Amino acid sequence: MFPVSDKAKTVVDALKKYAKDMGARAIQDEVVSVTKTESGFSLRLKDHGRLNCDKVIIATGGVSYPQTGSTGDGYRFAKELGHTVVSPKPSLVPLLAKGSIPKKLMGLSLKNVAIFISDENGKKVYEDFGEMLFTHYGVSGPVILSASAHLRDFGQKKYTLSIDLKPALDEQTLDKRLLRDFEANLNKDFLHSLDALLPQKMIPVIIENSGIDPRKKVRDITKEERQALLLSIKNLSLELTGTRPIAEAIITSGGVSVKEISPKTMESKLVPGLYFAGEVIDVDAYTGGFNLQIAYSTGHLAGISAAEEVIS
Ligand SMILES: Cc1cc2nc3c(=O)[nH]c(=O)nc-3n(C[C@H](O)[C@H](O)[C@H](O)COP(=O)(O)OP(=O)(O)OC[C@H]3O[C@@H](n4cnc5c(N)ncnc54)[C@H](O)[C@@H]3O)c2cc1C
């Protein structure tokens, strides 16, 4: 669901208004430290001195996109209070690719392509269908971001991305299509025969991969060459070498260990009165609202649980 305004700020404003209407008092400041006291907690704030409280909910997010304010402070607070923090890693993050192809295709976005990612043994790691984008460093876009959640072993594993530019056409149908395009361009150079089939930027890359001389007349292209062209369209291959930095990741995987948090209340199993909510916890999911849902659901549960104990 999206707000009518299509703006995230509307959601924030609605939540703030609800909290205010319910009698909540808000202090906007940066928490510098959280310490346990005999009766509760003591927070040190950057501009407002100390704040003593009965309960604390740590909901400081992950460490990705630090410009949104989440710089990993929650991990430090959790560690200082005795919690285990699973090492934060980038997820839903653009990927780096080797070679000159990404630079040549930079800015090109592709719709309706199929991707297949395999490891060094040719074993499937991930496959998907949808949109992707080439950048100067590699690849990005929805299917790539989702794929990144499955590529956690860069350095130990060798991942290869294979892009099928025409997944709706099987090899036979694509061959017939190529023949039709060739017949319409018999006297042209091969270079000028793919305009109807592929985006302009992609044509020189596919031609280079096919090994066919771009200046060869279309009428002289052999069946074997056509087969090589077909393969380069169905299997544009890139070696993936890593991810962009965690600061560019949409989500942080890792965080406060779920083993140390009660799923019924979000309360710490180690420190009574301490609660966790959202991305600071070691949970992450695909795009599509799942991470926001995690934040809302755990936030709601932590809030209700903490308040119930204080009120009752
Ligand atoms: C570009 C982008 C696109 C995204 N798209 C999607 C999407 O389509 N679907 C989806 O499900 N998820 C998406 N996400 C992820 C989603 O936004 C997060 O998972 C979610 O916002 C996490 O909520 P949170 O409340 O746990 O943390 P955050 O939203 O990160 O909020 C943490 C808050 O804590 C504050 N804070 C941190 N440290 C301190 C401190 N020491 N003192 C005081 N305050 C502090 C921060 O300023 C921040 O306001 C996207 C994220 C990004 C960056």
The ligand as an ORCA input file, in Angstrom:
! r2SCAN-3c Opt
* xyz 0 1
  C      17.005      3.506     -0.677
  C      16.249      2.503      0.148
  C      15.141      1.867     -0.382
  C      14.441      0.929      0.377
  N      13.375      0.309     -0.177
  C      12.690     -0.595      0.552
  C      11.545     -1.239      0.006
  O      11.141     -0.980     -1.123
  N      10.896     -2.144      0.773
  C      11.313     -2.464      2.041
  O      10.688     -3.297      2.703
  N      12.388     -1.881      2.585
  C      13.082     -0.961      1.868
  N      14.168     -0.363      2.427
  C      14.614     -0.787      3.773
  C      13.763     -0.131      4.861
  O      13.705      1.266      4.626
  C      14.415     -0.415      6.220
  O      14.549     -1.801      6.425
  C      13.547      0.140      7.355
  O      13.406      1.543      7.205
  C      14.183     -0.176      8.694
  O      13.468      0.501      9.674
  P      14.099      0.794     11.092
  O      13.094      1.655     11.791
  O      14.534     -0.464     11.726
  O      15.413      1.629     10.795
  P      15.600      3.022     10.056
  O      14.472      3.308      9.126
  O      16.987      2.987      9.533
  O      15.502      4.080     11.231
  C      16.462      4.134     12.254
  C      16.374      5.497     12.877
  O      17.201      5.513     14.045
  C      17.873      6.734     14.089
  N      19.107      6.570     14.867
  C      20.186      5.810     14.576
  N      21.127      5.930     15.537
  C      20.612      6.796     16.444
  C      21.113      7.318     17.676
  N      22.309      7.009     18.168
  N      20.323      8.187     18.360
  C      19.094      8.534     17.900
  N      18.581      8.062     16.753
  C      19.325      7.199     16.036
  C      18.139      7.101     12.649
  O      18.346      8.487     12.506
  C      16.850      6.619     11.985
  O      15.904      7.640     11.961
  C      14.874      0.608      1.693
  C      15.982      1.235      2.237
  C      16.667      2.184      1.475
  C      17.876      2.843      2.077
*
